Amino acid sequence: MARRNVRHTVTRIDTAGTTPTVRRSPDHVAAEEPLEIRVGPAGPAKRSPLAVTMRTPGDDLDLAIGFLLTEGIIGSAEDVHTAQLCAGDDTPNTYNVVDVVLAPGVEPPETDPTRNFYTTSSCGICGKASIDAVRTRSRFDVAADPTVVPAATLVALPDRLAARQVGFQRTGGLHAAGLFTADGELVCLREDVGRHNAVDKVIGWAVREKRLPLAGHVLLVSGRASFELTQKAAMAGIPVLAAVSAPSSLAVELATEAGLGLVGFLRGTSMNVYAGGQRIGTD
């Protein structure tokens, strides 16, 4: 099994005194490795590579399935026949390849190399061939979800997320995505070097648990709220996306269009509501 963090010796320098102190000691670094996602129909033919993402190993099946859902390739768990970690070509199992076999009748995605995905840990939509390819349409009517989350519930979520971020506590280098009920109960948390990967892992878990659409839930992310994360929330039917940092302009536009509540700078006792203000209860 691939490691989620790597032990490494570092040189620690402290300039607090009159003379800097220097010492060497062990530390933990968040693991980052490529994951290739292969997709195709059932049969003897090999599945075609669709995407390579730089991720922290762990929950890789959730990551692959969440990615396929948020890219509009599948719509539910029933669209996947099998998903498994597998060996690369002529190599032993490196735990860095996921092979997804689609259910009969599910149209396989295009695998033209000019349209394939390469995603870094900081970008979840790198490698798209055109601006039109960036947008995907949700199968769920998020605007029709009547969910309202009390502001007092929202401000308690970052501390609940942080208390469960075991990987971050060890390495200081992982983002987190947490799925909460509207009452503030944490139902799923995932960590990764990539914000988009952490979200895909949460959504992939929900797909495999057959919980979609995620009506009545809040998605909290430990960084900023970008367009890609807002789109992933909409694709999963999540009515409220909250972030401890800032949103982007496209995230605000998409949230407004889709009917999402979008909250940024959720810190301490305050927050900024950028879209869907009717979803945040202040009574």
C-alpha positions in Angstrom: 0.0 0.0 0.0 1.3 3.4 -0.9 2.2 5.7 2.0 0.2 8.8 2.9 3.2 10.5 4.5 7.0 10.1 4.2 9.5 10.4 7.0 12.2 12.8 6.2 15.2 14.4 8.0 15.1 18.2 8.0 17.4 20.9 9.2 15.6 23.2 11.7 16.9 26.7 12.1 15.8 29.0 14.9 16.8 32.7 14.9 15.1 33.6 18.1 18.4 33.9 20.1 21.4 36.0 19.5 22.9 33.2 17.5 20.8 31.0 15.2 20.5 27.4 16.4 20.7 24.6 13.9 19.7 21.0 14.5 18.6 18.0 12.4 15.5 16.0 13.3 12.9 13.8 11.6 9.8 15.2 10.2 6.8 13.9 8.2 6.1 15.1 4.6 2.7 14.6 2.9 3.1 12.1 0.1 2.4 13.1 -3.4 2.2 10.5 -6.2 0.6 10.3 -9.6 -2.7 8.4 -10.1 -3.7 7.3 -13.5 -7.4 6.8 -14.0 -8.3 4.3 -16.8 -11.9 4.0 -18.1 -13.7 1.8 -20.6 -16.5 -0.6 -21.2 -16.6 -4.2 -20.1 -14.7 -6.7 -22.3 -11.2 -8.0 -23.0 -9.9 -4.7 -24.4 -7.7 -2.6 -22.1 -9.2 0.5 -20.5 -7.9 3.8 -22.0 -6.1 6.3 -19.8 -8.4 9.3 -19.1 -6.6 11.3 -16.5 -3.5 11.6 -14.4 -3.8 13.5 -11.1 -1.1 14.2 -8.5 -2.6 13.1 -5.2 -1.9 11.8 -1.7 -2.3 8.0 -1.8 -5.4 6.6 -0.1 -9.1 6.4 -0.9 -8.1 6.1 -4.5 -11.2 4.4 -5.7 -13.3 7.2 -4.1 -11.1 9.7 -5.9 -11.5 8.0 -9.3 -15.3 7.6 -9.0 -15.7 11.1 -7.6 -13.7 12.5 -10.5 -15.9 10.6 -13.0 -19.0 11.9 -11.4 -17.9 15.5 -11.2 -16.8 15.4 -14.8 -20.2 14.1 -15.9 -19.0 10.7 -17.1 -21.1 8.8 -14.7 -24.2 9.7 -12.8 -24.5 7.1 -10.0 -22.9 4.0 -8.6 -24.9 1.9 -11.0 -22.9 3.4 -13.9 -19.8 1.6 -12.6 -19.4 -2.1 -13.1 -16.0 -2.5 -11.3 -13.3 -0.2 -10.0 -10.0 -1.5 -8.8 -6.4 -0.7 -8.3 -4.3 -2.4 -10.9 -0.7 -2.7 -12.1 0.7 -0.5 -14.8 1.7 -2.0 -18.2 4.3 -4.8 -17.6 5.0 -3.6 -14.1 4.0 -4.8 -10.6 1.2 -3.1 -8.7 2.4 0.4 -7.8 -1.0 1.4 -6.4 -0.9 4.3 -8.8 -3.4 3.1 -11.4 -7.2 2.7 -11.0 -9.1 0.7 -13.7 -12.8 1.6 -14.0 -15.1 -0.6 -16.0 -18.3 1.1 -16.9 -21.7 -0.7 -16.7 -23.3 -1.8 -19.9 -25.0 1.0 -21.8 -22.8 3.7 -20.2 -21.1 5.7 -22.9 -17.3 5.7 -22.4 -15.6 9.1 -22.4 -13.5 10.5 -25.2 -9.8 9.5 -24.8 -8.3 11.7 -27.5 -4.9 12.7 -26.0 -5.7 16.4 -26.8 -8.7 16.2 -24.5 -7.2 14.1 -21.7 -6.8 15.5 -18.2 -3.5 16.1 -16.4 -4.2 17.6 -13.0 -1.7 18.9 -10.6 -2.2 19.1 -6.8 -3.1 22.8 -7.3 -5.3 22.6 -10.4 -8.2 20.3 -11.0 -9.1 21.3 -14.6 -5.7 21.5 -16.2 -5.4 19.9 -19.6 -8.9 20.7 -20.8 -8.9 21.2 -24.5 -11.3 24.1 -24.7 -13.2 26.6 -22.5 -16.5 24.8 -23.3 -14.9 21.6 -21.8 -14.5 23.2 -18.4 -18.2 23.5 -17.7 -20.2 20.3 -16.9 -24.0 20.3 -16.2 -25.3 18.8 -13.0 -28.0 16.1 -13.2 -29.5 17.5 -9.9 -31.6 20.6 -9.4 -29.7 22.2 -6.6 -31.8 25.3 -6.7 -34.9 23.3 -5.7 -33.3 22.0 -2.5 -34.9 23.9 0.4 -31.9 23.5 2.8 -31.2 26.4 5.2 -28.2 26.1 7.5 -28.1 28.3 10.6 -25.1 30.6 10.8 -24.4 29.4 14.3 -24.0 25.9 12.9 -21.7 27.0 10.1 -19.2 28.8 12.4 -18.7 25.6 14.4 -17.7 23.5 11.4 -14.1 24.6 10.8 -13.1 23.5 14.3 -14.8 20.2 13.8 -13.0 19.7 10.5 -9.6 20.7 12.0 -10.0 18.3 14.9 -10.3 15.4 12.5 -7.5 16.4 10.1 -5.0 13.7 11.2 -2.9 14.0 8.1 -2.6 17.8 8.4 -1.7 17.6 12.1 1.2 15.3 11.2 2.5 17.0 8.0 1.0 20.5 7.8 0.7 19.9 4.1 -2.8 18.5 3.3 -6.1 20.1 2.3 -9.3 18.8 3.7 -12.9 18.5 2.5 -15.7 17.6 5.0 -19.3 16.7 4.3 -21.7 17.8 7.0 -25.4 17.5 7.5 -27.3 20.8 7.9 -27.3 20.1 11.6 -23.5 20.1 11.7 -22.8 16.4 11.9 -19.6 15.3 10.1 -20.4 12.4 7.8 -17.2 12.1 5.7 -13.8 13.7 5.7 -11.0 13.3 3.2 -7.5 14.8 3.0 -5.2 15.3 0.0 -2.4 17.6 -1.3 -4.9 18.7 -3.9 -8.1 20.5 -2.8 -10.0 19.1 -5.8 -8.8 15.6 -4.9 -10.1 15.9 -1.4 -13.5 16.9 -2.7 -13.6 14.1 -5.3 -12.7 11.6 -2.6 -15.7 12.8 -0.5 -18.0 12.8 -3.5 -16.7 9.4 -4.6 -17.5 8.0 -1.2 -21.0 9.4 -1.4 -21.4 7.8 -4.9 -20.3 4.4 -3.6 -22.6 4.7 -0.6 -25.5 5.6 -3.0 -26.2 8.9 -1.2 -26.5 11.2 -4.2 -27.9 13.7 -4.6 -26.4 15.2 -1.4 -29.4 17.4 -0.7 -29.4 18.8 2.8 -25.6 18.8 3.2 -22.7 21.3 3.5 -19.3 20.8 1.9 -16.6 22.6 3.8 -13.1 23.0 2.3 -10.0 24.0 4.1 -8.7 26.4 1.5 -10.4 28.8 -1.0 -13.6 28.2 -3.0 -12.6 28.0 -6.6 -14.8 27.5 -9.7 -13.8 23.9 -9.9 -14.8 23.1 -6.3 -18.1 24.9 -6.8 -18.8 22.9 -9.9 -18.0 19.7 -8.1 -20.5 20.6 -5.3 -23.2 21.3 -7.9 -22.5 18.0 -9.7 -23.1 16.2 -6.5 -26.2 18.1 -5.6 -24.7 19.9 -2.6 -26.7 23.0 -1.7 -24.1 24.8 0.5 -20.3 25.2 -0.1 -18.3 26.9 2.6 -14.6 27.7 2.7 -12.2 29.1 5.3 -10.7 31.3 2.6 -11.9 33.4 -0.3 -13.9 32.4 -3.4 -13.1 33.4 -6.9 -15.4 35.5 -9.2 -16.3 32.5 -11.3 -17.2 30.5 -8.2 -19.6 33.2 -7.2 -21.1 33.4 -10.7 -21.6 29.6 -10.8 -23.0 29.4 -7.3 -25.5 32.1 -8.1 -26.5 30.4 -11.3 -26.8 26.9 -9.8 -28.6 28.1 -6.6 -25.8 27.2 -4.2 -25.1 28.9 -1.0 -21.5 30.0 -1.2 -19.7 31.1 2.1 -16.1 32.3 2.3 -13.8 33.4 5.1 -15.6 31.1 7.5 -13.4 31.8 10.5 -14.0 32.4 14.2 -17.5 33.8 14.6 -17.9 35.4 11.2 -18.3 34.6 7.5 -19.0 36.3 4.2 -21.9 35.1 2.1 -21.3 35.5 -1.6 -24.3 33.7 -3.1 -27.5 32.0 -2.0 -27.9 34.1 1.1 -31.4 32.6 1.6 -29.6 29.3 2.6 -27.9 30.9 5.6 -30.2 31.2 8.6 -29.7 34.3 10.8 -32.9 34.2 12.9 
